[in-house]
């Protein structure tokens, strides 16, 4: 029997369509989202429009993931390089390599955000210096990426589910308990008063662009879906997955936005690195929920970083070893090569994370968004129009 690639797409565990939808959800649910930093940076800081723009963002997300998976299924291309070479056609020699750069930006940004999230959470909980917190996170990630990536990949889905459950435990009671604050915040936004963290005007144009930019950098992660499409036996599974993807992602984002509105005018938010912790500390059950959400955020951030770093390390090691003439040569020194590349990319993510979580989210993801627009959004649109959807 063919080995299953992920617990989430194992038909014995859940329907394949649901598994595909959930894989897409967990790719979006990273450190920046879990901490609340992305929610503020790209939505709440732009005023009352934050309550409606997730419809657009998640609608585009589901549509383009659907298109990519349908193309992958029809043309039997199950990794991002073979997908790119097929989709880009005659321009593949340029565009496929540009997408390689986009993918590297995604790895670096997501890994750095994971470091920053884990480091900021440790600093908030224990009061240790931020740089020391990220050193501890880096050390853990280095050793896991070096020796235990197989185990971590198998556990990553479970960790993501636990984080989602943790957020629901935090958000639902706090939304109920702080409903008056949420309504008051929405009223102040409607009148044009911006939140503590915001430097925006509240106009619709900038809010729309911020939401679209958020979609662009999330679109870069569509490449992780193609390997799962190999399990698909009917396009209806992809269609159902896209619907489930939209519903799951939209509801999770909307719930997070509504919950975080409760503290959008709280003064301590201005100096906080983890907005979600501010919500917990100002809400109900702080003593119980604070350590739970903190542990879940750290675990989720670390699993994201391990997967990202492991992926690029494997690619680099394989590229080096393909030039070696014999299996014996490849085996000799394999662990050392693995260690060198793991150290390089772990340090790179650690260095970027020193700028802080908000800086990584606001700057790094913006660059990723622009790269994804050029290498994915525009080619997808041109391809769909040029072929009239006949190649999916």
Backbone torsions as a table, in degrees:
resi	resn	phi	psi	omega
1	UNK	NA	140.3	-177.6
2	UNK	-66.7	133.8	-177.9
3	UNK	-67.0	135.3	179.6
4	UNK	-76.1	143.3	-176.0
5	UNK	-85.2	-23.4	-177.2
6	UNK	-156.3	148.6	176.3
7	UNK	-58.3	-33.6	-175.4
8	UNK	-71.9	-20.2	178.4
9	UNK	-111.7	17.1	177.1
10	UNK	-80.9	114.5	-174.4
11	UNK	-63.1	-21.7	179.0
12	UNK	-74.9	-15.4	-178.1
13	UNK	-99.6	-41.6	-179.2
14	UNK	-159.7	159.7	177.3
15	UNK	-56.7	145.0	-175.8
16	UNK	-60.3	-42.1	-179.6
17	UNK	-58.8	-43.1	178.4
18	UNK	-65.2	-38.7	178.8
19	UNK	-62.5	-43.8	177.8
20	UNK	-61.1	-43.8	179.1
21	UNK	-62.1	-38.0	-177.2
22	UNK	-75.1	-33.8	174.3
23	UNK	-60.8	-45.0	178.9
24	UNK	-62.5	-37.4	178.6
25	UNK	-63.7	-45.8	-176.9
26	UNK	-69.4	-24.9	175.5
27	UNK	-68.9	-31.0	178.3
28	UNK	-82.0	-29.5	-175.0
29	UNK	-86.1	77.6	178.8
30	UNK	-105.6	-160.7	-176.6
31	UNK	-62.3	-43.4	-178.8
32	UNK	-63.6	-39.0	178.8
33	UNK	-70.1	-46.0	-176.8
34	UNK	-61.2	-36.2	-178.1
35	UNK	-77.9	-19.3	-174.8
36	UNK	92.5	-5.2	-176.9
37	UNK	-63.8	-44.6	179.1
38	UNK	-64.6	-38.0	-178.8
39	UNK	-60.3	-45.0	178.3
40	UNK	-69.8	-47.2	-173.3
41	UNK	-61.1	-40.6	-171.9
42	UNK	-106.8	-9.1	-176.6
43	UNK	-132.1	-67.4	-172.6
44	UNK	-61.0	-36.0	-179.6
45	UNK	-64.2	-11.4	-177.7
46	UNK	-102.1	11.0	172.4
47	UNK	94.6	-160.9	-171.6
48	UNK	-61.9	-19.5	179.2
49	UNK	-62.8	-16.4	-179.9
50	UNK	-60.2	-21.5	-177.3
51	UNK	-81.0	-19.2	-177.2
52	UNK	-113.8	-26.2	-175.2
53	UNK	-67.8	-24.1	173.6
54	UNK	-57.1	-27.1	175.5
55	UNK	-59.8	-44.9	179.1
56	UNK	-68.6	-49.0	-177.0
57	UNK	-57.6	-50.9	-176.6
58	UNK	-75.7	-25.8	173.6
59	UNK	-65.8	-45.6	176.6
60	UNK	-63.9	-41.6	179.9
61	UNK	-57.6	-50.2	-179.2
62	UNK	-66.2	-39.5	-178.7
63	UNK	-63.4	-47.9	-176.4
64	UNK	-73.7	-34.0	174.3
65	UNK	-65.3	-39.8	176.1
66	UNK	-59.3	-46.1	-178.6
67	UNK	-63.2	-44.9	179.9
68	UNK	-62.7	-42.8	-180.0
69	UNK	-69.1	-38.1	177.7
70	UNK	-63.9	-41.4	178.0
71	UNK	-65.4	-43.6	179.0
72	UNK	-59.3	-42.2	-178.4
73	UNK	-67.3	-46.0	-176.3
74	UNK	-68.3	-38.3	-174.9
75	UNK	-98.5	1.5	176.2
76	UNK	54.6	49.5	175.7
77	UNK	-116.0	115.2	-167.2
78	UNK	-117.0	18.0	168.7
79	UNK	-144.1	161.9	-169.1
80	UNK	-68.1	-29.4	-179.7
81	UNK	-72.8	-45.1	178.2
82	UNK	-66.5	-34.8	175.7
83	UNK	-61.8	-48.2	-178.6
84	UNK	-62.2	-45.7	-179.5
85	UNK	-60.8	-35.2	179.6
86	UNK	-74.5	-47.3	-176.2
87	UNK	-68.3	-42.0	-174.8
88	UNK	-77.2	-19.5	175.9
89	UNK	59.1	-123.9	-175.9
90	UNK	-65.8	-21.6	-179.5
91	UNK	-91.9	7.8	-172.9
92	UNK	-61.3	-31.5	-177.0
93	UNK	-64.2	-28.5	176.3
94	UNK	-95.3	-52.1	-171.7
95	UNK	-69.6	-38.0	179.2
96	UNK	-63.4	-37.3	178.2
97	UNK	-72.4	-34.0	174.3
98	UNK	-63.8	-39.0	178.1
99	UNK	-67.7	-32.1	174.4
100	UNK	-56.5	-41.6	178.6
101	UNK	-64.5	-43.5	177.4
102	UNK	-58.6	-42.0	-179.7
103	UNK	-64.4	-39.4	178.1
104	UNK	-65.3	-39.0	176.4
105	UNK	-62.5	-40.9	178.9
106	UNK	-61.5	-44.6	-179.7
107	UNK	-62.1	-47.9	-179.0
108	UNK	-64.1	-42.0	-178.8
109	UNK	-69.1	-47.6	-178.8
110	UNK	-64.1	-40.7	179.2
111	UNK	-65.7	-43.7	179.5
112	UNK	-64.1	-40.0	177.4
113	UNK	-63.3	-36.1	178.1
114	UNK	-66.2	-44.8	175.4
115	UNK	-57.7	-49.1	-176.7
116	UNK	-63.2	-39.6	178.4
117	UNK	-64.4	-50.1	179.0
118	UNK	-61.6	-43.2	179.9
119	UNK	-64.9	-44.6	-180.0
120	UNK	-63.8	-38.9	179.8
121	UNK	-66.8	-43.5	176.7
122	UNK	-61.8	-41.6	178.9
123	UNK	-63.1	-43.2	179.5
124	UNK	-64.5	-39.6	-176.6
125	UNK	-75.0	-43.9	-170.0
126	UNK	-113.6	-5.8	176.3
127	UNK	74.4	10.7	178.6
128	UNK	-77.5	157.4	179.2
129	UNK	-57.2	146.0	-177.7
130	UNK	-59.3	-42.7	-177.7
131	UNK	-63.3	-36.0	179.0
132	UNK	-68.9	-38.7	177.9
133	UNK	-60.3	-43.6	-179.5
134	UNK	-71.8	-28.4	174.4
135	UNK	-63.6	-43.4	179.0
136	UNK	-63.7	-42.7	177.4
137	UNK	-62.6	-42.7	-179.4
138	UNK	-62.3	-42.5	-179.4
139	UNK	-63.0	-43.2	179.5
140	UNK	-63.9	-46.9	-178.5
141	UNK	-62.8	-40.5	-179.6
142	UNK	-58.5	-49.2	-175.9
143	UNK	-71.5	-35.4	177.7
144	UNK	-69.0	-43.7	179.9
145	UNK	-64.4	-28.9	-177.8
146	UNK	-78.8	-39.9	-172.3
147	UNK	-116.7	-22.8	-168.8
148	UNK	-127.5	27.8	-174.8
149	UNK	-64.7	-33.7	179.4
150	UNK	-60.9	-44.8	179.1
151	UNK	-66.0	-42.3	-178.7
152	UNK	-63.6	-40.6	178.7
153	UNK	-61.5	-38.3	180.0
154	UNK	-69.8	-29.5	-177.9
155	UNK	-90.8	-14.1	-173.4
156	UNK	-58.7	-41.2	-179.8
157	UNK	-64.4	-42.3	179.2
158	UNK	-63.7	-42.3	178.2
159	UNK	-61.6	-39.3	179.1
160	UNK	-64.1	-41.2	178.0
161	UNK	-62.0	-42.4	179.5
162	UNK	-62.7	-38.2	178.1
163	UNK	-64.6	-43.0	179.4
164	UNK	-62.0	-44.2	177.9
165	UNK	-61.4	-41.8	178.8
166	UNK	-61.3	-41.4	178.4
167	UNK	-65.4	-39.3	176.9
168	UNK	-63.0	-40.2	177.8
169	UNK	-62.8	-33.3	179.8
170	UNK	-80.7	-46.9	-170.3
171	UNK	-73.5	-46.6	-173.8
172	UNK	-60.8	-52.2	178.8
173	UNK	-64.1	-33.4	-179.6
174	UNK	-74.2	-32.8	174.6
175	UNK	-64.5	-42.7	179.2
176	UNK	-64.6	-47.0	-175.8
177	UNK	-70.6	-31.0	-174.5
178	UNK	-112.3	26.6	-177.2
179	UNK	-58.0	-38.7	179.3
180	UNK	-62.1	-39.6	178.2
181	UNK	-66.8	-37.4	179.2
182	UNK	-64.7	-45.8	178.4
183	UNK	-62.3	-41.9	179.6
184	UNK	-63.7	-40.4	178.8
185	UNK	-64.4	-43.4	178.9
186	UNK	-62.5	-38.0	179.1
187	UNK	-66.1	-42.2	178.6
188	UNK	-65.8	-37.8	176.5
189	UNK	-64.3	-42.5	-179.2
190	UNK	-62.0	-30.8	179.9
191	UNK	-82.6	-3.1	177.1
192	UNK	101.4	-2.0	179.1
193	UNK	-78.9	125.9	-176.8
194	UNK	-90.1	161.1	-174.4
195	UNK	-75.0	174.3	-177.9
196	UNK	-57.7	-40.8	-175.1
197	UNK	-85.2	-11.3	-168.6
198	UNK	-85.3	142.9	170.7
199	UNK	-121.1	16.6	-176.1
200	UNK	-94.4	172.6	-177.2
201	UNK	-93.2	-19.5	-175.7
202	UNK	91.4	2.7	179.8
203	UNK	-70.9	154.3	-176.0
204	UNK	-69.2	-38.3	-176.7
205	UNK	-55.8	-55.7	177.7
206	UNK	-61.7	-35.3	178.6
207	UNK	-64.9	-41.1	178.9
208	UNK	-64.4	-45.4	-179.1
209	UNK	-63.5	-39.3	179.2
210	UNK	-62.9	-41.5	178.8
211	UNK	-66.2	-39.7	178.4
212	UNK	-67.0	-40.2	178.0
213	UNK	-63.4	-38.0	175.5
214	UNK	-60.0	-44.2	177.1
215	UNK	-61.6	-40.8	-178.7
216	UNK	-58.2	-49.3	-176.2
217	UNK	-74.0	-24.4	173.4
218	UNK	-73.3	-29.7	178.9
219	UNK	-61.2	-28.2	-179.7
220	UNK	-58.1	-26.8	-177.4
221	UNK	-81.9	1.3	177.8
222	UNK	-59.1	-25.9	-178.1
223	UNK	-62.9	-21.5	-179.7
224	UNK	-76.8	-11.4	-175.5
225	UNK	-83.4	-25.5	-169.7
226	UNK	-63.0	-35.7	179.8
227	UNK	-63.4	-29.8	-179.6
228	UNK	-78.3	-23.7	-179.7
229	UNK	-65.0	-22.5	179.8
230	UNK	-59.7	-23.6	179.3
231	UNK	-84.1	-11.5	-175.2
232	UNK	-71.7	138.3	178.6
233	UNK	-116.2	-9.3	-177.8
234	UNK	-154.1	138.1	-179.1
235	UNK	-62.8	-21.0	177.8
236	UNK	-62.6	-29.4	176.8
237	UNK	-64.2	-39.8	178.1
238	UNK	-69.0	-39.9	178.5
239	UNK	-61.1	-45.4	179.0
240	UNK	-66.6	-36.0	179.2
241	UNK	-62.5	-39.9	-179.3
242	UNK	-65.1	-39.6	177.1
243	UNK	-64.8	-46.3	178.2
244	UNK	-62.5	-37.9	178.7
245	UNK	-59.8	-48.1	-179.6
246	UNK	-61.2	-49.7	-176.7
247	UNK	-61.8	-45.8	-178.2
248	UNK	-64.2	-48.3	-176.5
249	UNK	-69.2	-41.7	-179.2
250	UNK	-64.3	-47.4	-178.2
251	UNK	-63.5	-40.2	179.2
252	UNK	-64.8	-43.3	-179.6
253	UNK	-67.9	-44.8	-179.1
254	UNK	-62.9	-40.7	178.5
255	UNK	-63.0	-41.4	179.3
256	UNK	-65.2	-42.7	179.8
257	UNK	-62.7	-47.8	-179.8
258	UNK	-59.9	-44.8	179.9
259	UNK	-62.6	-44.4	-176.7
260	UNK	-72.9	-17.2	174.0
261	UNK	-61.5	-23.8	-178.1
262	UNK	-61.7	-28.3	-176.7
263	UNK	-118.0	16.3	-174.7
264	UNK	-68.0	-16.7	177.8
265	UNK	-116.5	14.8	178.0
266	UNK	-80.0	132.0	-172.6
267	UNK	-60.4	-39.2	-176.5
268	UNK	-67.4	-12.4	177.3
269	UNK	-63.6	-27.0	-177.4
270	UNK	-64.1	-28.2	-178.0
271	UNK	-111.6	5.3	-176.9
272	UNK	-87.2	144.8	175.7
273	UNK	-95.1	-25.4	-178.0
274	UNK	-120.7	92.7	-179.1
275	UNK	-55.4	-34.3	-178.4
276	UNK	-63.8	-32.6	177.2
277	UNK	-70.0	-33.2	176.1
278	UNK	-62.4	-41.7	177.1
279	UNK	-59.4	-46.5	-178.4
280	UNK	-64.9	-45.5	-176.3
281	UNK	-67.8	-23.4	178.7
282	UNK	-99.8	2.1	-176.3
283	UNK	-111.7	-148.9	-177.4
284	UNK	-95.4	150.2	176.1
285	UNK	63.0	33.4	-175.8
286	UNK	-59.1	-42.1	-177.9
287	UNK	-63.1	-32.2	-179.2
288	UNK	-88.3	-41.9	-172.8
289	UNK	-83.3	-28.9	-178.1
290	UNK	-58.2	-52.7	179.3
291	UNK	-65.3	-31.8	179.9
292	UNK	-65.8	-51.6	-178.0
293	UNK	-66.6	-33.7	-179.9
294	UNK	-65.9	-45.3	179.3
295	UNK	-64.0	-41.7	-179.2
296	UNK	-66.7	-38.7	177.7
297	UNK	-64.2	-43.1	-180.0
298	UNK	-63.9	-45.8	179.8
299	UNK	-62.4	-42.9	179.3
300	UNK	-65.1	-41.1	178.7
301	UNK	-63.4	-44.2	-178.5
302	UNK	-65.7	-42.6	-179.6
303	UNK	-63.9	-36.7	176.9
304	UNK	-63.0	-47.2	-178.4
305	UNK	-64.7	-41.3	179.7
306	UNK	-61.1	-45.4	-179.4
307	UNK	-63.9	-43.6	-179.3
308	UNK	-64.4	-48.6	-177.7
309	UNK	-66.9	-40.3	178.8
310	UNK	-60.5	-39.4	-179.2
311	UNK	-63.2	-45.0	-177.7
312	UNK	-75.6	-30.8	176.2
313	UNK	-64.7	-45.2	178.6
314	UNK	-59.6	-43.2	179.8
315	UNK	-61.7	-44.5	-178.0
316	UNK	-68.2	-43.3	179.8
317	UNK	-63.3	-42.8	178.9
318	UNK	-63.3	-38.9	179.3
319	UNK	-62.3	-38.9	178.5
320	UNK	-70.2	-44.1	-173.5
321	UNK	-75.2	-20.5	176.4
322	UNK	-65.1	-21.9	179.1
323	UNK	-84.5	-5.3	-178.7
324	UNK	-89.5	138.7	-169.5
325	UNK	-73.9	-29.3	-173.4
326	UNK	-131.2	155.5	175.7
327	UNK	-58.6	-33.0	179.8
328	UNK	-63.9	-42.0	178.5
329	UNK	-63.2	-39.1	-179.8
330	UNK	-66.6	-40.4	-177.6
331	UNK	-69.3	-37.9	-179.1
332	UNK	-70.6	120.1	179.7
333	UNK	83.7	7.0	-178.3
334	UNK	-60.5	-46.1	-178.5
335	UNK	-64.1	-38.0	179.2
336	UNK	-64.2	-43.8	177.8
337	UNK	-63.3	-39.9	177.9
338	UNK	-60.9	-42.6	-178.9
339	UNK	-65.7	-41.3	-179.0
340	UNK	-62.4	-49.9	-178.9
341	UNK	-68.1	-35.7	176.7
342	UNK	-62.7	-43.0	178.9
343	UNK	-63.1	-42.1	-178.8
344	UNK	-61.0	-50.7	-174.3
345	UNK	-78.2	-28.7	173.6
346	UNK	-65.3	-44.3	178.8
347	UNK	-65.0	-39.6	179.3
348	UNK	-59.7	-48.1	178.9
349	UNK	-64.4	-39.5	177.7
350	UNK	-60.2	-44.5	-178.2
351	UNK	-63.9	-43.7	179.1
352	UNK	-63.9	-36.5	-178.1
353	UNK	-65.7	-19.2	-179.8
354	UNK	-65.5	-16.5	176.9
355	UNK	-74.7	-11.3	179.7
356	UNK	97.5	157.3	-174.9
357	UNK	-63.7	-47.4	-177.0
358	UNK	-63.1	-38.5	179.2
359	UNK	-65.9	-41.7	178.6
360	UNK	-63.1	-43.8	-178.2
361	UNK	-67.1	-43.6	-174.8
362	UNK	-76.5	-35.5	-176.8
363	UNK	-95.9	-54.9	-175.2
364	UNK	-61.1	-44.4	-179.1
365	UNK	-69.6	-28.5	176.7
366	UNK	-64.8	-45.1	178.0
367	UNK	-62.8	-40.1	177.5
368	UNK	-61.8	-39.1	178.5
369	UNK	-62.4	-43.1	178.4
370	UNK	-64.3	-41.9	179.5
371	UNK	-63.5	-41.6	179.7
372	UNK	-67.6	-33.1	177.6
373	UNK	-61.7	-43.6	-177.1
374	UNK	-73.1	-42.3	-171.6
375	UNK	-94.5	-15.6	-177.8
376	UNK	-126.0	-56.1	-173.8
377	UNK	-60.3	-55.2	-178.4
378	UNK	-62.7	-47.8	177.5
379	UNK	-60.0	-38.3	178.5
380	UNK	-62.4	-45.6	-178.5
381	UNK	-64.9	-46.6	179.4
382	UNK	-60.7	-42.5	-179.7
383	UNK	-65.4	-44.1	-178.9
384	UNK	-63.2	-42.7	-180.0
385	UNK	-69.0	-44.0	-176.8
386	UNK	-65.8	-33.6	-177.9
387	UNK	-101.1	-5.7	-178.1
388	UNK	55.0	40.2	177.2
389	UNK	63.5	18.6	-176.8
390	UNK	-82.0	-12.2	-178.1
391	UNK	-101.3	15.4	173.3
392	UNK	-126.0	NA	NA
